[in-house]
Amino acid sequence: MKRVVFIIISCLFLWSSICWGKMVSVGKNKVNVRSGPGTNYEVLWQVYKGYPVKILKKKGNWVKTEDYERDIGWIHQSLLSEIQTVIVIKDKVNIRKGPGTNYRVIFQAEKDVIFQLVDRKGDWLKVQHKDRVGWIRRDLVWGE
């Protein structure tokens, strides 16, 4: 019980995105994802602003992250953002005027398109991409 309380208190007082399992997004463009917690580790790939990741672990100022493809790498915490985003995980999905299949399709999105999360209603998420806003089923995205 003491350990649980300690973790909760730590999460409240530390930068809140460092809590394990929390979803955050990349806050800058062309962020290096590394094999370990430091600039001396190999760059595995790069990600762009808005890309959602899950926090797995923290070591110093570095955060071990996982993406929707279950790829794992380290990102410096200063390059992460509290803005919640989701990424489309299916090939072509409908974005609707409202939260349900009874609402008309206003546009479609391809796999890997990143949306900012605006609102939730049941199994539906209100999302925004640039100047386009609509609703998508929760099971068609990752990061929420």
N, C-alpha and C positions, 0 to 999 in steps of 0.2 A: 504494500500500500504506500509506503514512504517513497518508493521508487516511482510509482505512478504520479504521485503528487509532485515530486521533484521534476519529472519530465514536463508536466503541465505548467508548472511555474517557470521552468526554463524557457518553454515555448512562448510564454506570455512576455517575458522580459527580453529575450533575444529577438533579433530580427525575425518576425513571425514566419517567414517563408522557410526557415531552417528546420522546422518541425518535420520529422520523418513522415513520408507519405503525403505531404502537402503538395498540391499542384501549384506551380508558378510558371512564368513564361520568360523567355529570353528577352532582355531589355535593350539590346544593341544589335546592330547588323554585323554579320561575319564574325560570330563568336566561336572561338576554338573550343572544341570538346576534346579533352585530353585523356590519356590513359591513366593518369594519376593526379594527385593533388598538388600541382606545381607547374611552373612554366618550363621546367626541365624535362617534363614528360612529353611523350609523342603526341602530336595533334592527330586525332583519329578522324575527325571530320569537322565541318563548320555548320553552324545553324544561324538562322536569321531572326530578326526581331519578331516577337510574338509567338515563336515556336514553344509549344507547351512541353514541360518536363515535370516529372515527379521526383521529389526529394527523397533520397534513400539514406544518406549519411552526410555528416559534416566533419571536416578535419581542418582546423584553423579557419582560414577564409575561403576554403574550397568546399564545394558541394558535389557529392556523388549523385548523379541523376540517371533517370531512365526515361526513354521516350516510348511512343506508341508501338514501335517495332521491337521493344524490349532491349534496345541497344543501351549500353551503360557507359557513361563517361563522366569526367569531372569538369566543372565550370566554376570559375571564380564567382563568389557570391555577389560581387559588385555589378556583375553583368546580368543579374536576374531581376525580374520585376514581379510585383504583386498583381499586376493586371492579369486577370484570368482569361485564358484563351482555350479554344478547342480546335482540333484538326480533323478534317473529314477522312474517314478510314475506308469508305466504299468508293467504287468507281464513279458513279454519277448519282447525285442525290438531289432531291427536290427541296427547295426552300419555299416555305408557304407563307401566306399572308397572316395566318393565325396558328395557334397551337392545336392542330388536328388535321386529319386527312380530308375533312369536309371543307377546309379552306383551300382556295385556289393556289396553284404553284405560281410564284412570281419570278423565280429564276432557278437555275440548277448550278451545282458546284461539283467540281471534279475532286478526286482523291488528292489529299495533301494540301488542300486550301485551308488556310488558318482564319478563324473567325474570333472576334472578341465576344466574350459571353456577356450578355446584357441582362437577361432575366431567365427564370425557370418557371414552368407550370406543368406539374405532373411529369410525364415522359417527354416533354418538349422543352427545347431551349430556344430562347430568343437570341439571335446572333447578329453581328454586324461585320461586314467586310467592306472597307472603304466607305462609300456612301450608301451601300445596300444593306437593308435590315430585313430580317424575316425569321421564321421559325423552322427548326429542324428537329427530327426525332433524336432523342438522346443516344440511342444505340447506333447511330450513324457517324458518331464522332468519338474522339478520345481526348481526355484532358479535364473532364468535368468532375 
